[in-house]
């Protein structure tokens, strides 16, 4: 199941941790950071609705 974050900053830190595990090439081939963050936010808002 997904994680709940107490703040947007906590979510950003978690995203940064996950991205740090990937090589730059892996991140680049998947999508841009902004797109990843947008997808995470959209998922969170759809679950809350």
VOMAR-99815 format. One record per residue (C-alpha): residue number from 1; residue in three letters; x, y, z. Coordinates in nm, 2 decimals, padded with zeros to 4 digits. Each point is the difference from the previous one (the first is absolute). Layout:
BEGIN
     n   res        u        v        w
   NUM   ALA        X        Y        Z
...
This chain:
BEGIN
     n   res        u        v        w
     1   UNK    00.00    00.00    00.00
     2   UNK    00.11    00.36   -00.05
     3   UNK    00.16    00.23    00.25
     4   UNK   -00.16    00.31    00.15
     5   UNK    00.22    00.30    00.05
     6   UNK   -00.05    00.27    00.27
     7   UNK    00.10    00.28   -00.24
     8   UNK    00.10    00.07   -00.36
     9   UNK    00.36    00.04    00.11
    10   UNK   -00.01   -00.35    00.14
    11   UNK   -00.13   -00.13   -00.33
    12   UNK    00.27    00.19   -00.19
    13   UNK    00.27   -00.15    00.23
    14   UNK   -00.14   -00.35   -00.07
    15   UNK   -00.01    00.06   -00.38
    16   UNK    00.36    00.12    00.02
    17   UNK    00.10   -00.31    00.19
    18   UNK   -00.15   -00.23   -00.26
    19   UNK    00.15    00.20   -00.29
    20   UNK    00.34   -00.02    00.17
    21   UNK   -00.02   -00.38   -00.03
    22   UNK   -00.02    00.03   -00.38
    23   UNK    00.28    00.09   -00.23
    24   UNK   -00.04    00.32   -00.21
    25   UNK   -00.05   -00.21   -00.31
    26   UNK   -00.28   -00.20    00.17
    27   UNK   -00.18    00.32    00.11
    28   UNK    00.05    00.16   -00.35
    29   UNK   -00.14   -00.30   -00.18
    30   UNK   -00.31   -00.02    00.21
    31   UNK   -00.11    00.37    00.02
    32   UNK    00.09    00.34    00.14
    33   UNK    00.00    00.07    00.37
    34   UNK   -00.29    00.24   -00.05
    35   UNK   -00.21   -00.27   -00.17
    36   UNK    00.08   -00.25    00.27
    37   UNK   -00.10    00.25    00.27
    38   UNK   -00.32    00.09   -00.19
    39   UNK   -00.10   -00.36   -00.04
    40   UNK    00.05   -00.06    00.38
    41   UNK   -00.22    00.30    00.08
    42   UNK   -00.27   -00.11   -00.24
    43   UNK    00.00   -00.35    00.15
    44   UNK   -00.02    00.14    00.35
    45   UNK   -00.29    00.24   -00.09
    46   UNK   -00.19   -00.28   -00.19
    47   UNK    00.02   -00.23    00.31
    48   UNK   -00.12    00.28    00.23
    49   UNK   -00.31    00.07   -00.22
